[in-house]
Amino acid sequence: MRQRIGVAGRPDWVFVKVHTHGCQERNFDAALDGTLHEALQRLPHKLHYVTAREVFNLVKAAEAGQHGDPNRLRDFVLPPPPVRR
């Protein structure tokens, strides 16, 4: 959080990579039983869990001066991939 990774002109949007892939076995319970989620909910920030494509779209939206709820901007430039049946 201290790194303040974001987009110029949008200091209220900070990008933080939170991940559990590569999680060590001793941490499985916390990562999978909801304990990690509960801890993240206590942060004084609103988190949005996004894919790499959605991060790209949010950065592009921020660069374009978009405001408001980031959830509406997840598909700002790149649409979701087509679903195969």
N, C-alpha and C positions, 0 to 999 in steps of 0.2 A: 504494500500500500504506500509505503514511503517513497517508492520510485515514481509515483504519479504518472504512470504510462498512459498516455491519452492522445488527444488530437488538439492542436492549437485552436483556441477559440471555444473549446468545450471543456473547461476545467472540472465540470461536474460529472463528466463521464470518465471513469478510470478503468483501465483494462488490467485485470489480474488473472493470471492463469492458475486455476485451482484444479488439481487432477489427482486421481487415485490409481491410474494405471502404473504398474510397476510397484504397487504397494507391497510392502514386506508382510510376510505371513503373520507376524506378531501384531500387525495393525488391522488384519482382516475384520475382526469383530467390530471395531470402531467405525471402519469404513462402510460396512455392510449392514449394521443393525440400526442405523439411524443416528448414532452418536455424533458422527462427523457432521451430518446435516443439521442437527440441533446446535452444534457449536457454531457453524457458519451462520445460522439464523440469528445468533446473538451479536453478530458484528453490527456496528452502527451504520451499515450501508445496505442498500438493496442490491441483491445479487441477481444476475440474469445468467442462466446456464445456456450457453450457445455453442454451436458448431464452428469450425474454422470458417466455413462459408458465411455464416451469420456474423462472425467477427468482422470479416472483410466488408460485408454490407453495412455494419454499424460504423466502421471507420469512414467509409465513403459517405454515409449519411451525415456524420459529424463534420466532415470536411465541407459538405454542401450546406452546412448551417442548419440542419434539421434540429428540431427541439421536441420535447415531450417524451412520451413513453417509448423506450427503445424497442419494446416488443413489436410495435407496428412497423419497425424499420428492418426487421430481420431479412426481408427479401428486397431491399432497396435497389440493388443493382442486379444481383444474380438470383434468379428464381430457384426454388427447390428443384432438385433433380427429378426427372420423371420416374414414376413408380412402375416397375415391371411386374407383370402378373405371371 
